[in-house]
Amino acid sequence: MKFSHTSFGPISIVPGENGSTFPFCTSIFIDDDTKVLIDPGAGLNPLGDLKGRERIDMVINTHYHFDHIAYNY
């Protein structure tokens, strides 16, 4: 299943599985000189599109709830 995301320049908003409701959240990916993933709790399927990227330089968690930190690895 391909998940959709919305992009604004280098910023992509990645809706989480289950309508971004617990245990998932919406993630944000910034594809710039520094590749940043914010709140990687969208789930493995929505974030799977990022696997083909060169790298992710930084992961930022806005807060320490399971739905926001679940996919930090």
CHARMM-style PDB file with segment names, atoms N, HN, CA, C and O in Angstrom:
ATOM      1  N   MET     1       0.841  -1.176   0.000  1.00  0.00      PROA
ATOM      2  CA  MET     1       0.000   0.000   0.000  1.00  0.00      PROA
ATOM      3  C   MET     1       0.884   1.237   0.000  1.00  0.00      PROA
ATOM      4  O   MET     1       1.802   1.338   0.814  1.00  0.00      PROA
ATOM      5  N   LYS     2       0.629   2.160  -0.881  1.00  0.00      PROA
ATOM      6  HN  LYS     2      -0.117   2.078  -1.542  1.00  0.00      PROA
ATOM      7  CA  LYS     2       1.385   3.405  -0.969  1.00  0.00      PROA
ATOM      8  C   LYS     2       0.666   4.468  -0.159  1.00  0.00      PROA
ATOM      9  O   LYS     2      -0.531   4.695  -0.339  1.00  0.00      PROA
ATOM     10  N   PHE     3       1.392   5.111   0.726  1.00  0.00      PROA
ATOM     11  HN  PHE     3       2.364   4.926   0.873  1.00  0.00      PROA
ATOM     12  CA  PHE     3       0.816   6.170   1.542  1.00  0.00      PROA
ATOM     13  C   PHE     3       1.122   7.506   0.904  1.00  0.00      PROA
ATOM     14  O   PHE     3       2.182   7.692   0.306  1.00  0.00      PROA
ATOM     15  N   SER     4       0.206   8.423   1.032  1.00  0.00      PROA
ATOM     16  HN  SER     4      -0.654   8.272   1.518  1.00  0.00      PROA
ATOM     17  CA  SER     4       0.401   9.735   0.430  1.00  0.00      PROA
ATOM     18  C   SER     4       1.047  10.670   1.439  1.00  0.00      PROA
ATOM     19  O   SER     4       0.957  10.476   2.651  1.00  0.00      PROA
ATOM     20  N   HSD     5       1.694  11.681   0.904  1.00  0.00      PROA
ATOM     21  HN  HSD     5       1.767  11.838  -0.081  1.00  0.00      PROA
ATOM     22  CA  HSD     5       2.231  12.732   1.743  1.00  0.00      PROA
ATOM     23  C   HSD     5       2.071  14.050   1.002  1.00  0.00      PROA
ATOM     24  O   HSD     5       1.903  14.072  -0.218  1.00  0.00      PROA
ATOM     25  N   THR     6       2.122  15.122   1.732  1.00  0.00      PROA
ATOM     26  HN  THR     6       2.258  15.103   2.723  1.00  0.00      PROA
ATOM     27  CA  THR     6       2.002  16.452   1.160  1.00  0.00      PROA
ATOM     28  C   THR     6       3.342  17.146   1.307  1.00  0.00      PROA
ATOM     29  O   THR     6       3.936  17.134   2.385  1.00  0.00      PROA
ATOM     30  N   SER     7       3.826  17.757   0.220  1.00  0.00      PROA
ATOM     31  HN  SER     7       3.343  17.767  -0.655  1.00  0.00      PROA
ATOM     32  CA  SER     7       5.122  18.425   0.260  1.00  0.00      PROA
ATOM     33  C   SER     7       4.979  19.917   0.012  1.00  0.00      PROA
ATOM     34  O   SER     7       4.160  20.364  -0.791  1.00  0.00      PROA
ATOM     35  N   PHE     8       5.793  20.660   0.719  1.00  0.00      PROA
ATOM     36  HN  PHE     8       6.458  20.297   1.372  1.00  0.00      PROA
ATOM     37  CA  PHE     8       5.910  22.104   0.559  1.00  0.00      PROA
ATOM     38  C   PHE     8       7.401  22.390   0.449  1.00  0.00      PROA
ATOM     39  O   PHE     8       8.078  22.541   1.467  1.00  0.00      PROA
ATOM     40  N   GLY     9       7.918  22.466  -0.766  1.00  0.00      PROA
ATOM     41  HN  GLY     9       7.368  22.343  -1.593  1.00  0.00      PROA
ATOM     42  CA  GLY     9       9.358  22.605  -0.937  1.00  0.00      PROA
ATOM     43  C   GLY     9      10.046  21.385  -0.359  1.00  0.00      PROA
ATOM     44  O   GLY     9       9.691  20.261  -0.712  1.00  0.00      PROA
ATOM     45  N   PRO    10      11.025  21.573   0.525  1.00  0.00      PROA
ATOM     46  CA  PRO    10      11.749  20.429   1.082  1.00  0.00      PROA
ATOM     47  C   PRO    10      11.029  19.735   2.239  1.00  0.00      PROA
ATOM     48  O   PRO    10      11.534  18.747   2.771  1.00  0.00      PROA
ATOM     49  N   ILE    11       9.864  20.236   2.633  1.00  0.00      PROA
ATOM     50  HN  ILE    11       9.454  21.039   2.201  1.00  0.00      PROA
ATOM     51  CA  ILE    11       9.149  19.701   3.793  1.00  0.00      PROA
ATOM     52  C   ILE    11       8.025  18.777   3.336  1.00  0.00      PROA
ATOM     53  O   ILE    11       7.169  19.173   2.545  1.00  0.00      PROA
ATOM     54  N   SER    12       8.034  17.537   3.842  1.00  0.00      PROA
ATOM     55  HN  SER    12       8.729  17.216   4.485  1.00  0.00      PROA
ATOM     56  CA  SER    12       6.965  16.577   3.548  1.00  0.00      PROA
ATOM     57  C   SER    12       6.237  16.217   4.833  1.00  0.00      PROA
ATOM     58  O   SER    12       6.864  15.887   5.839  1.00  0.00      PROA
ATOM     59  N   ILE    13       4.924  16.282   4.796  1.00  0.00      PROA
ATOM     60  HN  ILE    13       4.414  16.551   3.978  1.00  0.00      PROA
ATOM     61  CA  ILE    13       4.085  15.861   5.912  1.00  0.00      PROA
ATOM     62  C   ILE    13       3.613  14.452   5.589  1.00  0.00      PROA
ATOM     63  O   ILE    13       2.970  14.222   4.564  1.00  0.00      PROA
ATOM     64  N   VAL    14       3.935  13.511   6.469  1.00  0.00      PROA
ATOM     65  HN  VAL    14       4.458  13.697   7.301  1.00  0.00      PROA
ATOM     66  CA  VAL    14       3.651  12.094   6.234  1.00  0.00      PROA
ATOM     67  C   VAL    14       2.578  11.643   7.222  1.00  0.00      PROA
ATOM     68  O   VAL    14       2.885  11.412   8.391  1.00  0.00      PROA
ATOM     69  N   PRO    15       1.314  11.511   6.774  1.00  0.00      PROA
ATOM     70  CA  PRO    15       0.261  11.045   7.679  1.00  0.00      PROA
ATOM     71  C   PRO    15       0.539   9.624   8.153  1.00  0.00      PROA
ATOM     72  O   PRO    15       1.017   8.783   7.392  1.00  0.00      PROA
ATOM     73  N   GLY    16       0.239   9.376   9.393  1.00  0.00      PROA
ATOM     74  HN  GLY    16      -0.150  10.060  10.012  1.00  0.00      PROA
ATOM     75  CA  GLY    16       0.466   8.060   9.967  1.00  0.00      PROA
ATOM     76  C   GLY    16      -0.625   7.070   9.611  1.00  0.00      PROA
ATOM     77  O   GLY    16      -1.697   7.429   9.123  1.00  0.00      PROA
ATOM     78  N   GLU    17      -0.314   5.814   9.873  1.00  0.00      PROA
ATOM     79  HN  GLU    17       0.556   5.522  10.269  1.00  0.00      PROA
ATOM     80  CA  GLU    17      -1.308   4.760   9.702  1.00  0.00      PROA
ATOM     81  C   GLU    17      -2.483   5.028  10.639  1.00  0.00      PROA
ATOM     82  O   GLU    17      -2.371   5.810  11.583  1.00  0.00      PROA
ATOM     83  N   ASN    18      -3.595   4.381  10.372  1.00  0.00      PROA
ATOM     84  HN  ASN    18      -3.686   3.746   9.605  1.00  0.00      PROA
ATOM     85  CA  ASN    18      -4.773   4.483  11.234  1.00  0.00      PROA
ATOM     86  C   ASN    18      -5.242   5.930  11.388  1.00  0.00      PROA
ATOM     87  O   ASN    18      -5.720   6.325  12.451  1.00  0.00      PROA
ATOM     88  N   GLY    19      -5.102   6.719  10.311  1.00  0.00      PROA
ATOM     89  HN  GLY    19      -4.715   6.397   9.447  1.00  0.00      PROA
ATOM     90  CA  GLY    19      -5.539   8.113  10.368  1.00  0.00      PROA
ATOM     91  C   GLY    19      -4.723   8.956  11.332  1.00  0.00      PROA
ATOM     92  O   GLY    19      -5.209   9.961  11.853  1.00  0.00      PROA
ATOM     93  N   SER    20      -3.490   8.550  11.568  1.00  0.00      PROA
ATOM     94  HN  SER    20      -3.095   7.734  11.146  1.00  0.00      PROA
ATOM     95  CA  SER    20      -2.570   9.237  12.490  1.00  0.00      PROA
ATOM     96  C   SER    20      -3.056   9.228  13.930  1.00  0.00      PROA
ATOM     97  O   SER    20      -2.635  10.059  14.734  1.00  0.00      PROA
ATOM     98  N   THR    21      -3.947   8.284  14.261  1.00  0.00      PROA
ATOM     99  HN  THR    21      -4.289   7.609  13.608  1.00  0.00      PROA
ATOM    100  CA  THR    21      -4.397   8.177  15.649  1.00  0.00      PROA
ATOM    101  C   THR    21      -3.581   7.098  16.358  1.00  0.00      PROA
ATOM    102  O   THR    21      -2.993   6.228  15.716  1.00  0.00      PROA
ATOM    103  N   PHE    22      -3.552   7.164  17.672  1.00  0.00      PROA
ATOM    104  HN  PHE    22      -4.029   7.871  18.194  1.00  0.00      PROA
ATOM    105  CA  PHE    22      -2.732   6.264  18.482  1.00  0.00      PROA
ATOM    106  C   PHE    22      -2.912   4.815  18.036  1.00  0.00      PROA
ATOM    107  O   PHE    22      -4.048   4.379  17.852  1.00  0.00      PROA
ATOM    108  N   PRO    23      -1.857   4.073  17.860  1.00  0.00      PROA
ATOM    109  CA  PRO    23      -0.476   4.309  18.270  1.00  0.00      PROA
ATOM    110  C   PRO    23       0.413   4.939  17.202  1.00  0.00      PROA
ATOM    111  O   PRO    23       1.621   4.703  17.207  1.00  0.00      PROA
ATOM    112  N   PHE    24      -0.133   5.718  16.302  1.00  0.00      PROA
ATOM    113  HN  PHE    24      -1.115   5.910  16.298  1.00  0.00      PROA
ATOM    114  CA  PHE    24       0.633   6.374  15.245  1.00  0.00      PROA
ATOM    115  C   PHE    24       0.471   7.883  15.348  1.00  0.00      PROA
ATOM    116  O   PHE    24      -0.400   8.377  16.065  1.00  0.00      PROA
ATOM    117  N   CYS    25       1.321   8.614  14.622  1.00  0.00      PROA
ATOM    118  HN  CYS    25       2.028   8.213  14.040  1.00  0.00      PROA
ATOM    119  CA  CYS    25       1.200  10.072  14.567  1.00  0.00      PROA
ATOM    120  C   CYS    25       1.605  10.534  13.174  1.00  0.00      PROA
ATOM    121  O   CYS    25       2.028   9.723  12.350  1.00  0.00      PROA
ATOM    122  N   THR    26       1.482  11.797  12.911  1.00  0.00      PROA
ATOM    123  HN  THR    26       1.138  12.456  13.581  1.00  0.00      PROA
ATOM    124  CA  THR    26       1.950  12.378  11.663  1.00  0.00      PROA
ATOM    125  C   THR    26       3.432  12.706  11.808  1.00  0.00      PROA
ATOM    126  O   THR    26       3.854  13.281  12.811  1.00  0.00      PROA
ATOM    127  N   SER    27       4.208  12.338  10.807  1.00  0.00      PROA
ATOM    128  HN  SER    27       3.864  11.872   9.992  1.00  0.00      PROA
ATOM    129  CA  SER    27       5.644  12.628  10.802  1.00  0.00      PROA
ATOM    130  C   SER    27       5.932  13.743   9.807  1.00  0.00      PROA
ATOM    131  O   SER    27       5.143  14.002   8.898  1.00  0.00      PROA
ATOM    132  N   ILE    28       7.058  14.390   9.991  1.00  0.00      PROA
ATOM    133  HN  ILE    28       7.698  14.180  10.730  1.00  0.00      PROA
ATOM    134  CA  ILE    28       7.508  15.437   9.071  1.00  0.00      PROA
ATOM    135  C   ILE    28       8.930  15.099   8.650  1.00  0.00      PROA
ATOM    136  O   ILE    28       9.778  14.783   9.484  1.00  0.00      PROA
ATOM    137  N   PHE    29       9.183  15.168   7.330  1.00  0.00      PROA
ATOM    138  HN  PHE    29       8.494  15.425   6.653  1.00  0.00      PROA
ATOM    139  CA  PHE    29      10.527  14.938   6.804  1.00  0.00      PROA
ATOM    140  C   PHE    29      10.984  16.192   6.086  1.00  0.00      PROA
ATOM    141  O   PHE    29      10.263  16.735   5.248  1.00  0.00      PROA
ATOM    142  N   ILE    30      12.181  16.650   6.414  1.00  0.00      PROA
ATOM    143  HN  ILE    30      12.766  16.209   7.095  1.00  0.00      PROA
ATOM    144  CA  ILE    30      12.773  17.821   5.761  1.00  0.00      PROA
ATOM    145  C   ILE    30      13.937  17.322   4.912  1.00  0.00      PROA
ATOM    146  O   ILE    30      14.940  16.834   5.432  1.00  0.00      PROA
ATOM    147  N   ASP    31      13.785  17.452   3.600  1.00  0.00      PROA
ATOM    148  HN  ASP    31      12.969  17.848   3.177  1.00  0.00      PROA
ATOM    149  CA  ASP    31      14.770  16.961   2.640  1.00  0.00      PROA
ATOM    150  C   ASP    31      15.604  18.139   2.144  1.00  0.00      PROA
ATOM    151  O   ASP    31      15.361  18.683   1.067  1.00  0.00      PROA
ATOM    152  N   ASP    32      16.586  18.518   2.951  1.00  0.00      PROA
ATOM    153  HN  ASP    32      16.783  18.076   3.826  1.00  0.00      PROA
ATOM    154  CA  ASP    32      17.446  19.654   2.638  1.00  0.00      PROA
ATOM    155  C   ASP    32      18.892  19.198   2.823  1.00  0.00      PROA
ATOM    156  O   ASP    32      19.151  17.995   2.867  1.00  0.00      PROA
ATOM    157  N   ASP    33      19.830  20.122   2.933  1.00  0.00      PROA
ATOM    158  HN  ASP    33      19.620  21.099   2.898  1.00  0.00      PROA
ATOM    159  CA  ASP    33      21.226  19.728   3.151  1.00  0.00      PROA
ATOM    160  C   ASP    33      21.344  18.796   4.350  1.00  0.00      PROA
ATOM    161  O   ASP    33      22.073  17.805   4.306  1.00  0.00      PROA
ATOM    162  N   THR    34      20.629  19.116   5.413  1.00  0.00      PROA
ATOM    163  HN  THR    34      20.037  19.922   5.449  1.00  0.00      PROA
ATOM    164  CA  THR    34      20.512  18.235   6.568  1.00  0.00      PROA
ATOM    165  C   THR    34      19.151  17.563   6.480  1.00  0.00      PROA
ATOM    166  O   THR    34      18.124  18.242   6.479  1.00  0.00      PROA
ATOM    167  N   LYS    35      19.133  16.238   6.406  1.00  0.00      PROA
ATOM    168  HN  LYS    35      19.967  15.687   6.406  1.00  0.00      PROA
ATOM    169  CA  LYS    35      17.881  15.475   6.306  1.00  0.00      PROA
ATOM    170  C   LYS    35      17.350  15.240   7.713  1.00  0.00      PROA
ATOM    171  O   LYS    35      18.024  14.624   8.539  1.00  0.00      PROA
ATOM    172  N   VAL    36      16.138  15.729   7.991  1.00  0.00      PROA
ATOM    173  HN  VAL    36      15.590  16.229   7.320  1.00  0.00      PROA
ATOM    174  CA  VAL    36      15.583  15.684   9.343  1.00  0.00      PROA
ATOM    175  C   VAL    36      14.240  14.963   9.328  1.00  0.00      PROA
ATOM    176  O   VAL    36      13.388  15.248   8.487  1.00  0.00      PROA
ATOM    177  N   LEU    37      14.053  14.034  10.255  1.00  0.00      PROA
ATOM    178  HN  LEU    37      14.745  13.803  10.938  1.00  0.00      PROA
ATOM    179  CA  LEU    37      12.775  13.355  10.448  1.00  0.00      PROA
ATOM    180  C   LEU    37      12.248  13.747  11.823  1.00  0.00      PROA
ATOM    181  O   LEU    37      12.903  13.511  12.838  1.00  0.00      PROA
ATOM    182  N   ILE    38      11.068  14.344  11.849  1.00  0.00      PROA
ATOM    183  HN  ILE    38      10.536  14.535  11.024  1.00  0.00      PROA
ATOM    184  CA  ILE    38      10.453  14.794  13.097  1.00  0.00      PROA
ATOM    185  C   ILE    38       9.307  13.853  13.443  1.00  0.00      PROA
ATOM    186  O   ILE    38       8.422  13.606  12.624  1.00  0.00      PROA
ATOM    187  N   ASP    39       9.333  13.335  14.664  1.00  0.00      PROA
ATOM    188  HN  ASP    39      10.051  13.536  15.329  1.00  0.00      PROA
ATOM    189  CA  ASP    39       8.310  12.409  15.165  1.00  0.00      PROA
ATOM    190  C   ASP    39       8.096  11.237  14.206  1.00  0.00      PROA
ATOM    191  O   ASP    39       7.127  11.229  13.448  1.00  0.00      PROA
ATOM    192  N   PRO    40       8.999  10.246  14.233  1.00  0.00      PROA
ATOM    193  CA  PRO    40       8.919   9.139  13.284  1.00  0.00      PROA
ATOM    194  C   PRO    40       7.852   8.094  13.602  1.00  0.00      PROA
ATOM    195  O   PRO    40       8.011   6.932  13.228  1.00  0.00      PROA
ATOM    196  N   GLY    41       6.785   8.469  14.273  1.00  0.00      PROA
ATOM    197  HN  GLY    41       6.655   9.412  14.577  1.00  0.00      PROA
ATOM    198  CA  GLY    41       5.760   7.517  14.675  1.00  0.00      PROA
ATOM    199  C   GLY    41       4.664   7.257  13.663  1.00  0.00      PROA
ATOM    200  O   GLY    41       3.626   6.703  14.028  1.00  0.00      PROA
ATOM    201  N   ALA    42       4.851   7.636  12.399  1.00  0.00      PROA
ATOM    202  HN  ALA    42       5.693   8.086  12.103  1.00  0.00      PROA
ATOM    203  CA  ALA    42       3.812   7.420  11.388  1.00  0.00      PROA
ATOM    204  C   ALA    42       3.596   5.939  11.098  1.00  0.00      PROA
ATOM    205  O   ALA    42       2.511   5.543  10.671  1.00  0.00      PROA
ATOM    206  N   GLY    43       4.606   5.128  11.324  1.00  0.00      PROA
ATOM    207  HN  GLY    43       5.487   5.449  11.671  1.00  0.00      PROA
ATOM    208  CA  GLY    43       4.502   3.701  11.046  1.00  0.00      PROA
ATOM    209  C   GLY    43       5.474   3.292   9.959  1.00  0.00      PROA
ATOM    210  O   GLY    43       5.994   4.133   9.226  1.00  0.00      PROA
ATOM    211  N   LEU    44       5.717   1.992   9.861  1.00  0.00      PROA
ATOM    212  HN  LEU    44       5.294   1.309  10.457  1.00  0.00      PROA
ATOM    213  CA  LEU    44       6.693   1.503   8.890  1.00  0.00      PROA
ATOM    214  C   LEU    44       6.233   1.674   7.452  1.00  0.00      PROA
ATOM    215  O   LEU    44       7.055   1.967   6.584  1.00  0.00      PROA
ATOM    216  N   ASN    45       4.954   1.502   7.173  1.00  0.00      PROA
ATOM    217  HN  ASN    45       4.286   1.264   7.879  1.00  0.00      PROA
ATOM    218  CA  ASN    45       4.486   1.638   5.796  1.00  0.00      PROA
ATOM    219  C   ASN    45       4.602   3.072   5.285  1.00  0.00      PROA
ATOM    220  O   ASN    45       5.170   3.275   4.212  1.00  0.00      PROA
ATOM    221  N   PRO    46       4.091   4.074   5.999  1.00  0.00      PROA
ATOM    222  CA  PRO    46       4.236   5.436   5.494  1.00  0.00      PROA
ATOM    223  C   PRO    46       5.692   5.891   5.423  1.00  0.00      PROA
ATOM    224  O   PRO    46       6.060   6.633   4.512  1.00  0.00      PROA
ATOM    225  N   LEU    47       6.516   5.462   6.362  1.00  0.00      PROA
ATOM    226  HN  LEU    47       6.217   4.860   7.102  1.00  0.00      PROA
ATOM    227  CA  LEU    47       7.912   5.881   6.373  1.00  0.00      PROA
ATOM    228  C   LEU    47       8.768   5.060   5.423  1.00  0.00      PROA
ATOM    229  O   LEU    47       9.932   5.389   5.195  1.00  0.00      PROA
ATOM    230  N   GLY    48       8.205   3.996   4.867  1.00  0.00      PROA
ATOM    231  HN  GLY    48       7.259   3.728   5.052  1.00  0.00      PROA
ATOM    232  CA  GLY    48       8.948   3.149   3.940  1.00  0.00      PROA
ATOM    233  C   GLY    48       9.453   3.897   2.726  1.00  0.00      PROA
ATOM    234  O   GLY    48      10.481   3.527   2.159  1.00  0.00      PROA
ATOM    235  N   ASP    49       8.750   4.944   2.313  1.00  0.00      PROA
ATOM    236  HN  ASP    49       7.915   5.244   2.774  1.00  0.00      PROA
ATOM    237  CA  ASP    49       9.197   5.746   1.176  1.00  0.00      PROA
ATOM    238  C   ASP    49      10.538   6.416   1.455  1.00  0.00      PROA
ATOM    239  O   ASP    49      11.250   6.779   0.519  1.00  0.00      PROA
ATOM    240  N   LEU    50      10.887   6.583   2.710  1.00  0.00      PROA
ATOM    241  HN  LEU    50      10.309   6.288   3.471  1.00  0.00      PROA
ATOM    242  CA  LEU    50      12.145   7.244   3.062  1.00  0.00      PROA
ATOM    243  C   LEU    50      13.342   6.305   2.967  1.00  0.00      PROA
ATOM    244  O   LEU    50      14.486   6.760   2.989  1.00  0.00      PROA
ATOM    245  N   LYS    51      13.093   5.002   2.862  1.00  0.00      PROA
ATOM    246  HN  LYS    51      12.164   4.633   2.845  1.00  0.00      PROA
ATOM    247  CA  LYS    51      14.194   4.034   2.849  1.00  0.00      PROA
ATOM    248  C   LYS    51      15.142   4.249   1.678  1.00  0.00      PROA
ATOM    249  O   LYS    51      16.335   3.969   1.796  1.00  0.00      PROA
ATOM    250  N   GLY    52      14.644   4.734   0.564  1.00  0.00      PROA
ATOM    251  HN  GLY    52      13.674   4.961   0.467  1.00  0.00      PROA
ATOM    252  CA  GLY    52      15.491   4.943  -0.602  1.00  0.00      PROA
ATOM    253  C   GLY    52      16.336   6.204  -0.530  1.00  0.00      PROA
ATOM    254  O   GLY    52      17.157   6.445  -1.414  1.00  0.00      PROA
ATOM    255  N   ARG    53      16.155   6.994   0.484  1.00  0.00      PROA
ATOM    256  HN  ARG    53      15.488   6.797   1.203  1.00  0.00      PROA
ATOM    257  CA  ARG    53      16.927   8.235   0.641  1.00  0.00      PROA
ATOM    258  C   ARG    53      18.374   7.902   1.004  1.00  0.00      PROA
ATOM    259  O   ARG    53      18.663   6.834   1.544  1.00  0.00      PROA
ATOM    260  N   GLU    54      19.272   8.831   0.697  1.00  0.00      PROA
ATOM    261  HN  GLU    54      19.038   9.699   0.258  1.00  0.00      PROA
ATOM    262  CA  GLU    54      20.682   8.632   1.026  1.00  0.00      PROA
ATOM    263  C   GLU    54      20.891   8.426   2.516  1.00  0.00      PROA
ATOM    264  O   GLU    54      21.623   7.532   2.940  1.00  0.00      PROA
ATOM    265  N   ARG    55      20.237   9.266   3.299  1.00  0.00      PROA
ATOM    266  HN  ARG    55      19.642   9.993   2.954  1.00  0.00      PROA
ATOM    267  CA  ARG    55      20.495   9.249   4.736  1.00  0.00      PROA
ATOM    268  C   ARG    55      19.415  10.043   5.462  1.00  0.00      PROA
ATOM    269  O   ARG    55      18.676  10.817   4.854  1.00  0.00      PROA
ATOM    270  N   ILE    56      19.342   9.841   6.741  1.00  0.00      PROA
ATOM    271  HN  ILE    56      19.942   9.213   7.236  1.00  0.00      PROA
ATOM    272  CA  ILE    56      18.598  10.726   7.635  1.00  0.00      PROA
ATOM    273  C   ILE    56      19.625  11.179   8.662  1.00  0.00      PROA
ATOM    274  O   ILE    56      20.158  10.364   9.415  1.00  0.00      PROA
ATOM    275  N   ASP    57      19.901  12.471   8.691  1.00  0.00      PROA
ATOM    276  HN  ASP    57      19.468  13.133   8.079  1.00  0.00      PROA
ATOM    277  CA  ASP    57      20.953  13.004   9.556  1.00  0.00      PROA
ATOM    278  C   ASP    57      20.505  13.197  10.994  1.00  0.00      PROA
ATOM    279  O   ASP    57      21.303  13.083  11.924  1.00  0.00      PROA
ATOM    280  N   MET    58      19.233  13.488  11.169  1.00  0.00      PROA
ATOM    281  HN  MET    58      18.584  13.581  10.413  1.00  0.00      PROA
ATOM    282  CA  MET    58      18.764  13.848  12.502  1.00  0.00      PROA
ATOM    283  C   MET    58      17.320  13.400  12.693  1.00  0.00      PROA
ATOM    284  O   MET    58      16.495  13.519  11.787  1.00  0.00      PROA
ATOM    285  N   VAL    59      17.028  12.883  13.881  1.00  0.00      PROA
ATOM    286  HN  VAL    59      17.698  12.786  14.617  1.00  0.00      PROA
ATOM    287  CA  VAL    59      15.661  12.558  14.274  1.00  0.00      PROA
ATOM    288  C   VAL    59      15.321  13.444  15.462  1.00  0.00      PROA
ATOM    289  O   VAL    59      16.071  13.510  16.436  1.00  0.00      PROA
ATOM    290  N   ILE    60      14.184  14.125  15.372  1.00  0.00      PROA
ATOM    291  HN  ILE    60      13.575  14.072  14.580  1.00  0.00      PROA
ATOM    292  CA  ILE    60      13.728  14.994  16.458  1.00  0.00      PROA
ATOM    293  C   ILE    60      12.398  14.458  16.968  1.00  0.00      PROA
ATOM    294  O   ILE    60      11.475  14.217  16.190  1.00  0.00      PROA
ATOM    295  N   ASN    61      12.310  14.276  18.274  1.00  0.00      PROA
ATOM    296  HN  ASN    61      13.060  14.472  18.905  1.00  0.00      PROA
ATOM    297  CA  ASN    61      11.048  13.900  18.910  1.00  0.00      PROA
ATOM    298  C   ASN    61      10.513  15.124  19.639  1.00  0.00      PROA
ATOM    299  O   ASN    61      11.206  15.710  20.471  1.00  0.00      PROA
ATOM    300  N   THR    62       9.280  15.508  19.327  1.00  0.00      PROA
ATOM    301  HN  THR    62       8.717  15.032  18.651  1.00  0.00      PROA
ATOM    302  CA  THR    62       8.711  16.691  19.976  1.00  0.00      PROA
ATOM    303  C   THR    62       8.390  16.437  21.437  1.00  0.00      PROA
ATOM    304  O   THR    62       8.418  17.355  22.256  1.00  0.00      PROA
ATOM    305  N   HSD    63       8.085  15.187  21.761  1.00  0.00      PROA
ATOM    306  HN  HSD    63       8.062  14.440  21.096  1.00  0.00      PROA
ATOM    307  CA  HSD    63       7.870  14.802  23.149  1.00  0.00      PROA
ATOM    308  C   HSD    63       7.923  13.277  23.250  1.00  0.00      PROA
ATOM    309  O   HSD    63       7.913  12.574  22.239  1.00  0.00      PROA
ATOM    310  N   TYR    64       7.978  12.784  24.480  1.00  0.00      PROA
ATOM    311  HN  TYR    64       7.985  13.355  25.301  1.00  0.00      PROA
ATOM    312  CA  TYR    64       8.239  11.378  24.729  1.00  0.00      PROA
ATOM    313  C   TYR    64       6.953  10.593  24.966  1.00  0.00      PROA
ATOM    314  O   TYR    64       6.713  10.094  26.066  1.00  0.00      PROA
ATOM    315  N   HSD    65       6.132  10.490  23.929  1.00  0.00      PROA
ATOM    316  HN  HSD    65       6.327  10.896  23.036  1.00  0.00      PROA
ATOM    317  CA  HSD    65       4.975   9.596  23.940  1.00  0.00      PROA
ATOM    318  C   HSD    65       5.259   8.500  22.919  1.00  0.00      PROA
ATOM    319  O   HSD    65       5.897   8.746  21.896  1.00  0.00      PROA
ATOM    320  N   PHE    66       4.788   7.305  23.197  1.00  0.00      PROA
ATOM    321  HN  PHE    66       4.270   7.105  24.029  1.00  0.00      PROA
ATOM    322  CA  PHE    66       5.076   6.151  22.352  1.00  0.00      PROA
ATOM    323  C   PHE    66       4.753   6.406  20.880  1.00  0.00      PROA
ATOM    324  O   PHE    66       5.522   6.010  20.005  1.00  0.00      PROA
ATOM    325  N   ASP    67       3.621   7.067  20.597  1.00  0.00      PROA
ATOM    326  HN  ASP    67       2.996   7.389  21.308  1.00  0.00      PROA
ATOM    327  CA  ASP    67       3.235   7.278  19.205  1.00  0.00      PROA
ATOM    328  C   ASP    67       4.188   8.221  18.467  1.00  0.00      PROA
ATOM    329  O   ASP    67       4.156   8.272  17.238  1.00  0.00      PROA
ATOM    330  N   HSD    68       5.015   8.951  19.167  1.00  0.00      PROA
ATOM    331  HN  HSD    68       5.040   8.909  20.166  1.00  0.00      PROA
ATOM    332  CA  HSD    68       5.970   9.859  18.531  1.00  0.00      PROA
ATOM    333  C   HSD    68       7.379   9.272  18.455  1.00  0.00      PROA
ATOM    334  O   HSD    68       8.174   9.695  17.615  1.00  0.00      PROA
ATOM    335  N   ILE    69       7.700   8.311  19.311  1.00  0.00      PROA
ATOM    336  HN  ILE    69       7.055   7.968  19.993  1.00  0.00      PROA
ATOM    337  CA  ILE    69       9.061   7.763  19.347  1.00  0.00      PROA
ATOM    338  C   ILE    69       9.154   6.323  18.851  1.00  0.00      PROA
ATOM    339  O   ILE    69      10.249   5.763  18.801  1.00  0.00      PROA
ATOM    340  N   ALA    70       8.046   5.722  18.490  1.00  0.00      PROA
ATOM    341  HN  ALA    70       7.156   6.177  18.531  1.00  0.00      PROA
ATOM    342  CA  ALA    70       7.993   4.280  18.219  1.00  0.00      PROA
ATOM    343  C   ALA    70       8.974   3.810  17.148  1.00  0.00      PROA
ATOM    344  O   ALA    70       9.482   2.693  17.251  1.00  0.00      PROA
ATOM    345  N   TYR    71       9.254   4.598  16.148  1.00  0.00      PROA
ATOM    346  HN  TYR    71       8.842   5.505  16.065  1.00  0.00      PROA
ATOM    347  CA  TYR    71      10.095   4.145  15.034  1.00  0.00      PROA
ATOM    348  C   TYR    71      11.405   4.923  14.966  1.00  0.00      PROA
ATOM    349  O   TYR    71      11.891   5.230  13.878  1.00  0.00      PROA
ATOM    350  N   ASN    72      11.967   5.238  16.109  1.00  0.00      PROA
ATOM    351  HN  ASN    72      11.572   4.989  16.994  1.00  0.00      PROA
ATOM    352  CA  ASN    72      13.248   5.948  16.147  1.00  0.00      PROA
ATOM    353  C   ASN    72      14.392   5.142  15.550  1.00  0.00      PROA
ATOM    354  O   ASN    72      15.392   5.715  15.119  1.00  0.00      PROA
ATOM    355  N   TYR    73      14.259   3.836  15.519  1.00  0.00      PROA
ATOM    356  HN  TYR    73      13.446   3.370  15.869  1.00  0.00      PROA
ATOM    357  CA  TYR    73      15.352   3.019  14.990  1.00  0.00      PROA
ATOM    358  C   TYR    73      15.345   3.154  13.511  1.00  0.00      PROA
ATOM    359  OT1 TYR    73      16.179   2.555  12.832  1.00  0.00      PROA
TER     360      TYR     73
END
